[in-house]
Every structure is written in structure tokens, then in C-alpha cells.
């Protein structure tokens, strides 16, 4: 299936959860926030939320200002 990840189309397996996607991206989940279809997901729910075809996923991390 296809999702939109940070504005770009990406193929993922149909049974993937948010935490599976984070693992594929090799990102430390302590330093990010994830929104699916415009709704931010609690870190404790990453392993409960399945991704669906057409989902729009945004993975964001804080950037120091200056």
C-alpha cells in the first residue's frame, strides 16, 4: 500500500503500525512526534495504530532556534 510520508509517496506493507514505520526509518522515537492524517499520536500508541492506504504521515523533530 502507499502512504504519504512527509509529503512524499512511500510504499509500506499493509500490516504496518506506526512503530514499524519508525523502525524502518531508523529514527529514535524519543526525539520525534508523529501525526497521522493531521492528528498527533501519543508515543504509547505507536504500537497500536495501523497505517492504511492513503494515510498522510508526518514525522517531525525539534530544531534548535537561533
C-alpha positions in Angstrom: 0.0 0.0 0.0 1.0 3.6 -0.3 1.2 6.3 2.3 2.4 9.9 2.1 5.4 10.4 4.4 6.5 14.0 5.0 5.0 14.9 1.6 6.4 12.0 -0.4 4.8 8.8 -1.6 6.1 5.7 0.1 5.2 2.0 -0.3 4.8 0.1 3.0 3.5 -3.3 4.0 -0.3 -3.5 4.6 0.1 -4.6 8.2 2.4 -1.9 9.4 1.9 0.1 12.5 3.4 3.5 13.3 6.2 1.9 15.4 7.1 -0.4 12.4 7.5 2.7 10.2 9.7 4.4 12.7 11.9 1.3 12.9 12.2 1.3 9.1 13.2 4.9 9.1 15.8 4.2 11.8 14.7 7.1 13.9 15.0 7.4 17.7 11.4 7.8 18.7 12.4 9.8 21.8 13.1 12.8 19.7 10.1 12.9 17.3 6.4 13.4 17.1 4.2 11.6 14.6 0.9 12.8 13.1 -1.3 10.5 11.0 -3.9 12.4 8.9 -3.3 15.6 10.9 -3.7 14.0 14.3 -0.7 13.6 16.6 -0.3 10.2 18.0 0.8 9.5 21.6 4.1 7.6 21.8 2.4 4.9 23.9 0.0 4.3 20.9 2.7 3.9 18.2 2.4 0.1 18.5 -1.4 0.1 18.4 -2.0 2.4 15.3 -2.1 0.6 12.0 -1.4 2.5 8.8 -3.9 2.4 6.0 -3.6 3.0 2.2 -3.5 6.8 1.5 -2.7 7.8 5.1 -0.7 11.1 5.4 2.1 10.7 8.0 4.2 13.5 9.2 7.3 12.7 11.3 8.7 15.9 12.9 11.6 16.6 15.2 12.5 19.7 17.2 15.1 22.0 15.7 17.0 24.4 17.8 16.3 28.0 17.0 18.8 30.8 16.8 
